[in-house]
Amino acid sequence: MTEDLMQLGVVSIDLEQATAVHKQQIPNDLIVSGCQILAFLQNRAMIDCGIDRFFECIECIHIHCGELIMRQWISQLWSAHGETLSSQDPNQIRQLCHLLCENTAKPLVFDGNTTARQWISSATGNHIRWGVVAMIANYVGSYTMVTKSSDPFFKEFKVERKSLLHHMAKVSEVCVEFCREFGALDDIFISALFEHYNITQYTKGGMSYTAYCLGAELNSAFVAMGLHQEIKADTRLPIFLAELRKRLRALVYTAEISTATFLGRPPRLAHRYINLDPPLDLTDTQLFSEYPQELDIAILKLDDQGYNQDGEIHHLTWIRSSLNFTKRREDILELSLGTYSPDEVRQNASFIQQRTEEHWANLPHFLSSLRQSTSGLETWEPIDLHFRNIFRQGPQANSLLLHRVLMRKAGSGPAELIHTAQIILGDVMRLYKRVEISETTSFIYFLTVHGLRSAVILAMELLKQEQLPVYPKEPLLPRSRTIQDLSIFSAKLSDLDPIFGDKDLCEKGQKVISRILDKILSPPKTTGQPCHTCLMQTQQLDTITITDNTSHNIHVPESLVVGNDIGYDMNVPILGADHEFRLWLESIDSQDWPFK
């Protein structure tokens, strides 16, 4: 009906808003809950400081709703309601809670001529909405999540890190529930839901059912709002909001593919059903300019592919360039989970590699050059190095997964898998040399999601190499260098954040690496017992047993040994761990690890 009326020029904004939510009675229990939640806004100094520091840290890269928007939301909130929030007068807080509920129940009104400042103001001040309160809690929680417990921030405001993080997550959860209650299916709600999902994944772990269900809601809201369809600026949608939606769409899609590969499950979003036109490579200053001609000039300065021509990797540069690699990740996931013959696997893998090469060829030189070059690691600023590293690792992880699928389903050899694992671990170890990077939370997270699977692959391969009847003259892995890297890597994993949701899984991976190194470096037994059979000859066995000098065993499932190589399932996202490897680690009984 809408499409036909539009062709006749009948549809208007008034018709589209005819189903707007009418004023409704607000239950008292919601008001009571809302008043309790608003108590966190009493500590204005802590909130301002937390958000300031969040936007200053290098981990502030996955956001789509940037600093300019957040600062105006907060500024107008304090201006209109600062005294009420500071005093926490029960009657005034109750009135503010009513206002929040009423505003949240109203649809956001805008058209193609709405400016960024007008749109921002329509959700704060006297128009404040629960979604904005959720975003404030999310960003304070995000800073708490990415910083260390020793940060002076917590001492200054007399709060404990873990307690503050869980409190902010709870505030965000209640605010999101209010948005659901009042039917606020809009940009702010989905933004708040996305940020809440990120915190939930970090604190509860990517394997938690709570996080998985929250991701399902995020995907559902994404589709229900129509973000899977074409997004373009027109008389009803201003260009800045169209670009914000494209940013959000790219991040939601990437998050879903990461979750699907992490858990080894079919994705709940697929690029074949989504218009994934990427956002333009614009800075927030350019996008939110009050002067239309400045934005027009900035767009004209982009190259034909929509990238900046200054050679700078910004937040949007990374999002835009990574989107096609995420599509290929989805294709690899389909190839792994689907029922394909060996010939079909090889054919599809060739297609994936071809599309990957085409994407590399279409990237500007300052991005495509990162594929082979690691120069600049000693001189780049931390934020630049962080973006370059993340961009480089996405395609590398794809390559690792695709080689695994070819081994498992098409009988390919292990050389490419091992080579790729060496590259990834090499990148990790080079970054480790930069102290200002190695001490950040994001680097520790990078260690676990990119380094761990490659390190275990190399550790197992090195052990097999050590147990060959005749040591090769030209071994696949350099013994001394590999042992040194694995030792340093394993030691660094001890810096894992105590509140990291997948910490237990990573610790088990660390113990596997340590036990293998112990086995390799321990002196030979003097009991005259025969040595172990070469691991290359264990294809018939249900498990491989690695025994150390304390007679404790590691039982490695046959599914992790294929032909002449460790067979790691491909279910690994850009930011996730190997599914089959994860299941194995989870199955290890604690008695196998006699560490004190």
C-alpha positions in Angstrom: 0.0 0.0 0.0 2.7 2.4 0.9 4.7 1.8 -2.3 1.6 2.3 -4.5 0.6 5.5 -2.7 4.2 6.8 -2.9 4.1 6.4 -6.7 0.9 8.4 -6.8 2.5 11.1 -4.6 -0.1 10.6 -1.8 2.0 9.4 1.1 3.0 12.0 3.7 4.7 12.1 7.0 1.3 12.6 8.6 0.0 9.3 7.1 3.1 7.4 8.2 2.8 8.7 11.8 -0.9 7.9 12.0 -0.2 4.9 14.2 1.9 7.0 16.7 1.7 5.8 20.3 -1.0 7.6 22.2 -0.5 8.9 25.7 -0.9 6.0 28.1 -1.1 5.5 31.8 2.3 4.7 33.3 2.2 1.9 35.9 3.4 2.9 39.4 5.9 0.1 39.5 7.7 1.4 36.4 7.9 4.9 38.0 9.4 3.4 41.2 11.9 1.4 39.2 12.8 4.5 37.1 13.3 6.6 40.1 15.8 4.1 41.5 17.7 4.0 38.2 18.0 7.8 38.0 20.0 7.8 41.3 23.2 6.9 39.3 22.9 10.3 37.6 23.5 12.1 40.9 27.3 11.6 40.6 27.7 14.0 37.8 31.5 14.4 38.2 32.0 10.6 37.9 29.9 10.4 34.8 31.5 13.4 33.0 35.0 12.0 33.9 34.2 8.5 32.8 32.9 9.6 29.4 35.8 12.0 28.9 38.3 9.2 29.5 36.4 6.8 27.4 36.7 9.1 24.3 40.4 9.6 25.1 41.4 5.9 25.2 42.4 3.9 22.1 39.8 1.2 22.8 37.1 3.7 21.8 36.8 2.3 18.2 33.7 0.2 18.0 31.2 3.0 18.7 28.9 4.4 16.0 27.2 7.1 18.1 30.2 9.4 18.6 31.5 12.0 21.0 29.7 15.0 19.5 26.3 13.4 20.0 27.1 12.1 23.5 28.5 15.4 24.8 25.4 17.4 23.6 23.1 14.8 25.1 24.8 15.1 28.5 25.2 18.9 28.3 21.5 19.5 27.7 20.6 16.9 30.3 22.6 18.7 33.0 21.3 22.0 31.9 17.6 21.0 32.1 17.7 18.6 35.0 21.0 18.9 36.7 19.6 20.3 40.0 16.9 17.7 40.2 19.4 14.9 39.6 21.9 16.3 42.1 19.3 16.8 44.9 17.4 13.6 44.1 14.3 15.2 45.6 11.7 12.4 45.5 8.9 14.5 44.0 11.1 16.1 41.3 12.7 12.8 40.4 9.2 11.2 40.1 8.2 14.0 37.8 11.3 13.5 35.7 10.7 9.8 35.5 7.1 10.6 34.2 8.7 12.9 31.6 11.2 10.2 30.5 8.4 7.7 30.0 6.1 10.1 28.1 9.0 11.2 25.8 10.1 7.6 25.2 6.5 6.7 24.1 6.5 9.4 21.5 8.2 8.8 18.1 11.2 10.9 17.1 10.1 13.4 14.5 12.5 14.5 11.7 12.7 15.0 8.0 15.3 15.5 5.3 15.9 19.1 6.5 16.5 18.2 10.1 20.0 19.1 11.3 22.2 17.0 13.5 21.9 19.5 16.3 18.1 19.5 16.1 18.0 15.7 16.1 20.3 15.5 19.1 18.2 18.0 21.0 15.0 16.1 20.3 16.1 13.3 22.7 17.6 15.3 25.6 16.9 18.3 27.8 13.1 18.5 28.2 12.8 15.8 25.6 15.0 13.3 27.4 14.4 9.7 26.7 15.3 6.4 28.4 17.4 5.4 25.4 19.7 8.3 26.1 20.0 7.5 29.8 20.9 3.9 28.7 23.6 5.3 26.4 25.2 7.3 29.2 25.3 4.2 31.4 26.7 2.2 28.5 29.6 4.6 27.9 30.5 4.9 31.5 30.3 1.1 31.7 32.4 0.8 28.5 35.2 2.9 30.1 35.0 0.8 33.2 35.3 -2.3 31.0 38.3 -1.3 29.0 40.4 0.3 31.7 42.3 -1.5 34.6 41.3 -1.9 38.2 44.4 0.2 39.1 43.1 3.2 37.2 43.0 6.3 39.6 39.5 6.9 38.4 38.1 4.3 40.8 40.0 5.6 43.8 39.1 9.2 43.0 35.3 8.4 43.0 35.6 5.7 45.6 34.0 2.9 43.5 35.1 -0.6 42.8 35.6 -1.4 39.2 33.7 -4.7 39.0 30.8 -3.2 41.1 30.6 -0.1 38.9 30.6 -2.1 35.7 27.8 -4.4 36.8 25.8 -1.4 38.1 26.1 0.4 34.7 25.1 -2.8 33.0 22.0 -3.1 35.2 21.1 0.6 34.6 21.4 0.0 30.9 19.3 -3.1 31.1 16.4 -1.4 32.9 16.5 1.6 30.5 16.3 -0.8 27.5 13.4 -2.5 29.2 11.6 0.8 29.4 12.2 1.4 25.7 10.6 -2.0 25.0 7.7 -1.2 27.3 6.9 2.0 25.4 7.5 0.7 21.9 10.5 2.9 21.2 11.8 1.2 18.0 14.1 3.9 16.9 17.8 4.7 16.3 18.5 5.5 19.9 16.9 2.3 21.2 18.9 0.1 18.8 22.1 2.0 19.6 21.5 1.5 23.3 20.7 -2.2 22.7 23.9 -2.6 20.7 26.2 -1.1 23.3 24.4 -3.1 26.1 25.0 -6.2 24.0 28.7 -5.5 23.8 29.1 -5.1 27.6 27.0 -8.3 28.2 29.3 -10.3 25.9 32.4 -9.0 27.6 31.2 -9.6 31.2 29.2 -12.9 30.7 31.2 -14.3 27.8 30.5 -14.9 24.2 29.2 -18.4 25.0 26.6 -17.2 27.5 22.9 -17.8 26.6 22.1 -14.4 28.0 24.3 -12.7 25.4 23.0 -14.9 22.6 19.4 -14.0 23.4 20.3 -10.3 23.5 22.0 -10.6 20.2 18.8 -12.1 18.8 16.8 -9.1 20.0 19.3 -6.8 18.4 19.0 -8.6 15.1 15.2 -8.5 15.3 15.0 -4.8 16.1 17.5 -4.2 13.3 15.2 -5.9 10.8 12.0 -4.6 12.2 13.2 -1.1 11.8 14.0 -1.8 8.2 17.8 -1.3 8.4 18.3 -4.3 6.2 16.9 -2.4 3.3 18.4 0.5 1.3 19.3 3.5 3.3 19.5 6.8 1.5 19.1 10.5 2.4 15.9 12.0 0.9 13.1 14.3 1.9 12.3 12.2 4.9 15.8 11.2 6.1 18.7 13.6 6.7 22.1 12.6 5.4 23.8 12.5 8.8 21.1 10.0 10.1 21.4 7.9 6.9 25.1 7.6 7.5 24.6 6.8 11.2 22.3 4.0 10.3 24.8 2.6 7.8 27.4 2.6 10.5 25.1 0.8 12.9 24.1 -1.7 10.3 27.7 -2.6 9.5 28.5 -3.1 13.2 25.4 -5.1 13.9 26.0 -7.4 11.0 29.7 -7.9 11.9 28.7 -8.6 15.5 26.3 -11.3 14.4 28.8 -13.0 12.0 31.3 -13.0 14.8 28.9 -14.6 17.2 27.8 -17.2 14.7 31.4 -18.3 14.0 32.3 -18.2 17.6 29.5 -20.5 18.5 29.5 -22.6 15.4 25.9 -21.7 14.6 24.1 -20.5 11.5 24.0 -16.7 11.4 20.8 -14.9 12.1 21.6 -12.2 9.6 22.9 -12.9 6.1 24.4 -10.6 3.5 22.3 -12.0 0.8 19.2 -10.5 2.4 20.8 -7.2 3.5 21.7 -4.1 1.6 25.2 -3.6 3.0 26.0 -0.3 1.3 28.9 0.9 3.5 29.0 4.2 5.3 31.1 7.0 3.8 34.6 7.5 5.3 33.7 10.8 7.0 34.7 12.1 10.4 32.0 13.1 12.9 33.1 16.7 12.6 32.4 16.5 8.8 29.2 14.5 9.2 27.6 16.7 11.9 28.6 20.1 10.5 26.0 22.8 10.8 26.9 24.0 7.4 25.7 21.8 4.5 28.3 23.1 2.2 31.1 21.8 4.4 29.7 18.3 4.4 29.2 18.5 0.6 32.9 19.5 0.2 34.0 16.7 2.5 32.1 14.2 0.4 33.5 15.5 -2.9 37.0 15.0 -1.4 36.5 11.3 -1.0 37.8 9.0 -3.7 35.6 7.0 -6.1 35.3 4.2 -3.5 34.1 6.5 -0.7 37.5 6.6 1.2 39.4 9.6 2.4 42.4 10.6 0.3 44.6 11.7 3.2 45.9 8.2 3.9 44.4 8.2 7.4 42.7 5.1 8.9 39.8 6.5 10.9 37.0 4.7 12.7 34.9 4.7 9.5 37.8 3.8 7.3 38.1 0.5 9.3 34.3 -0.1 9.3 34.0 0.5 5.5 37.0 -1.6 4.5 36.2 -4.5 6.8 32.6 -5.0 5.7 33.5 -7.1 2.6 35.9 -9.2 4.6 33.0 -10.0 7.0 30.9 -11.1 4.0 33.6 -13.5 3.1 33.7 -14.7 6.7 30.0 -15.5 6.4 30.7 -17.4 3.1 33.4 -19.5 4.9 31.0 -20.2 7.7 28.4 -21.4 5.2 31.0 -23.6 3.6 31.9 -25.1 6.9 28.4 -25.8 8.2 26.9 -26.8 4.8 26.8 -30.2 3.2 29.2 -29.9 0.3 31.2 -32.4 -1.6 35.0 -32.0 -1.7 34.8 -30.6 -5.3 32.1 -28.1 -4.2 34.3 -27.1 -1.2 37.2 -26.4 -3.5 35.1 -24.6 -6.0 33.5 -22.4 -3.4 36.8 -21.7 -1.6 38.2 -20.6 -4.9 35.3 -18.2 -5.3 35.8 -16.8 -1.8 39.5 -16.3 -2.5 38.7 -14.6 -5.8 36.3 -12.2 -4.2 38.8 -11.5 -1.4 41.5 -10.6 -4.0 39.0 -8.3 -5.8 38.3 -6.5 -2.6 42.0 -6.0 -1.8 42.5 -4.7 -5.4 39.8 -2.1 -4.9 41.1 -0.8 -1.6 43.2 2.4 -1.6 46.9 1.9 -1.4 47.2 3.0 2.2 45.0 0.1 3.2 46.0 -2.6 0.7 49.7 -2.0 1.6 49.0 -3.3 5.1 48.4 -6.8 3.7 52.2 -7.5 3.5 53.9 -4.7 5.2 54.4 -4.4 9.0 56.6 -1.3 8.8 55.7 1.5 11.1 55.1 -0.7 14.1 57.7 1.3 16.0 56.6 4.8 14.9 52.8 4.8 14.5 50.7 6.4 17.2 48.9 3.8 19.4 45.4 4.6 17.9 46.8 4.3 14.3 48.6 1.1 15.1 45.4 -0.3 16.7 43.3 0.4 13.7 45.9 -1.0 11.3 46.4 -4.1 13.4 42.7 -4.9 13.6 42.2 -4.3 9.9 45.2 -6.6 9.0 44.0 -9.4 11.3 40.5 -9.7 9.9 41.6 -11.1 6.5 44.3 -13.2 8.1 41.7 -14.9 10.3 39.6 -15.5 7.2 42.6 -17.2 5.6 43.1 -19.4 8.6 39.5 -20.5 8.7 39.3 -21.2 4.9 42.5 -23.3 5.0 41.0 -25.3 7.9 37.8 -25.9 5.9 39.9 -27.1 2.9 41.8 -29.5 5.1 38.7 -30.9 6.8 36.4 -31.1 3.9 38.6 -31.3 0.8 41.8 -33.1 2.0 44.2 -30.2 1.5 47.6 -30.1 3.2 48.5 -28.2 6.3 51.3 -25.9 5.0 49.0 -22.8 4.4 47.3 -23.2 7.8 50.6 -23.3 9.6 52.0 -20.4 7.6 49.0 -18.2 8.4 49.2 -19.1 12.0 52.9 -18.0 12.0 52.0 -14.7 10.5 49.2 -14.0 13.1 51.4 -14.9 16.0 54.2 -12.9 14.6 52.0 -9.8 14.4 51.0 -10.4 18.1 54.6 -10.6 19.2 55.7 -7.5 17.3 52.9 -5.5 18.9 53.9 -6.8 22.3 57.1 -4.8 22.0 55.2 -1.6 22.1 54.6 -1.1 25.9 51.8 1.5 25.5 49.9 -1.0 23.4 50.8 -4.2 25.3 49.4 -2.7 28.5 46.0 -1.9 27.1 42.9 -4.0 27.7 42.3 -4.2 23.9 45.7 -5.8 23.3 45.1 -8.4 26.0 41.7 -9.1 24.3 43.5 -9.3 21.0 45.9 -11.9 22.5 43.1 -14.1 23.3 40.9 -13.8 20.2 43.6 -13.8 17.5 46.7 -15.1 19.2 45.4 -18.0 21.2 44.2 -20.2 18.4 47.3 -19.6 16.3 49.6 -20.2 19.3 47.9 -23.6 20.1 48.1 -24.6 16.4 51.8 -23.9 16.4 52.4 -25.5 19.8 50.8 -28.7 18.6 52.7 -28.7 15.3 56.0 -28.0 17.2 55.3 -31.0 19.5 54.7 -33.3 16.5 57.9 -32.0 14.9 59.8 -32.7 18.1 58.5 -36.3 18.2 59.5 -37.2 14.6 61.8 -40.2 14.5 64.3 -38.2 12.5 64.4 -34.4 13.0 64.0 -32.6 9.6 66.9 -30.6 8.3 64.5 -27.9 7.3 61.7 -28.0 9.8 58.4 -26.4 9.1 58.7 -24.4 12.3 62.0 -22.8 13.6 62.4 -24.4 17.0 64.1 -21.7 19.1 62.0 -18.8 17.8 58.7 -20.7 18.1 59.5 -21.7 21.7 60.5 -18.2 22.7 57.3 -16.7 21.2 55.0 -19.3 22.7 56.7 -18.8 26.1 56.2 -15.0 26.0 52.7 -15.3 24.7 51.7 -17.8 27.4 53.1 -15.5 30.1 51.3 -12.5 28.7 47.9 -14.4 29.0 48.3 -14.2 32.7 47.3 -10.5 32.4 43.8 -11.4 31.4 41.1 -9.2 32.9 39.5 -11.0 35.9 36.0 -9.9 34.8 36.6 -11.1 31.2 33.7 -13.4 30.5 35.7 -16.0 28.5 38.7 -16.0 30.9 38.3 -19.6 31.9 38.5 -20.8 28.3 41.6 -18.7 27.7 43.2 -20.0 30.8 42.7 -23.6 29.6 44.3 -22.7 26.3 47.3 -21.2 28.2 47.7 -24.4 30.2 47.7 -26.4 27.0 50.5 -24.3 25.6 52.4 -24.4 28.9 52.1 -28.2 29.1 53.3 -28.7 25.6 56.3 -26.4 26.2 57.1 -28.4 29.4 57.0 -31.6 27.4 59.3 -30.2 24.7 61.8 -28.6 27.1 61.9 -31.3 29.8 64.9 -33.7 29.8 64.3 -37.2 28.4 63.2 -39.9 30.8 65.9 -42.2 32.0 63.7 -45.2 32.7 64.4 -46.8 29.4 60.7 -46.5 28.4 60.2 -46.3 24.6 59.4 -42.9 23.2 55.9 -42.0 22.0 54.8 -43.0 18.5 55.1 -40.2 16.0 51.9 -38.1 16.2 51.7 -38.3 12.4 50.7 -42.0 12.7 47.8 -41.5 15.1 45.0 -41.0 12.7 43.4 -44.3 13.9 43.4 -43.3 17.6 40.5 -41.7 19.4 42.8 -39.4 21.2 46.4 -38.3 21.3 47.9 -38.4 24.8 50.7 -36.0 25.8 52.4 -37.2 28.9 54.8 -35.0 30.9 57.3 -36.0 33.7 54.5 -35.8 36.3 52.6 -38.5 34.4 49.6 -36.2 33.9 48.0 -36.4 30.5 46.4 -34.1 28.0 43.9 -35.9 25.8 43.6 -34.2 22.4 40.5 -35.3 20.4 41.0 -36.9 17.0 39.0 -34.1 15.5 41.9 -31.8 16.2 44.3 -34.0 14.3 43.8 -34.3 10.5 46.5 -35.9 8.3 49.7 -34.1 8.9 48.2 -31.1 10.8 46.1 -30.0 13.6 42.6 -29.7 12.3 41.0 -26.6 13.8 37.4 -26.1 12.9 36.8 -22.9 11.0 34.3 -21.5 13.4 36.3 -18.4 14.4 35.1 -14.8 14.1 37.1 -11.7 13.6 36.8 -11.3 17.3 36.2 -14.9 18.6 37.7 -18.2 19.4 37.7 -21.5 17.5 34.5 -23.4 18.0 35.8 -27.0 17.9 38.9 -26.0 19.9 36.6 -24.2 22.4 34.5 -27.3 22.9 37.6 -29.4 23.5 39.0 -26.9 26.1 35.6 -26.9 27.8 35.6 -30.7 28.0 38.9 -30.9 29.8 38.4 -32.1 33.3 40.1 -30.0 36.0 42.0 -33.1 37.3 44.0 -33.0 34.0 45.6 -29.7 35.3 47.5 -30.3 38.5 48.6 -26.7 38.9 48.6 -25.0 42.3 
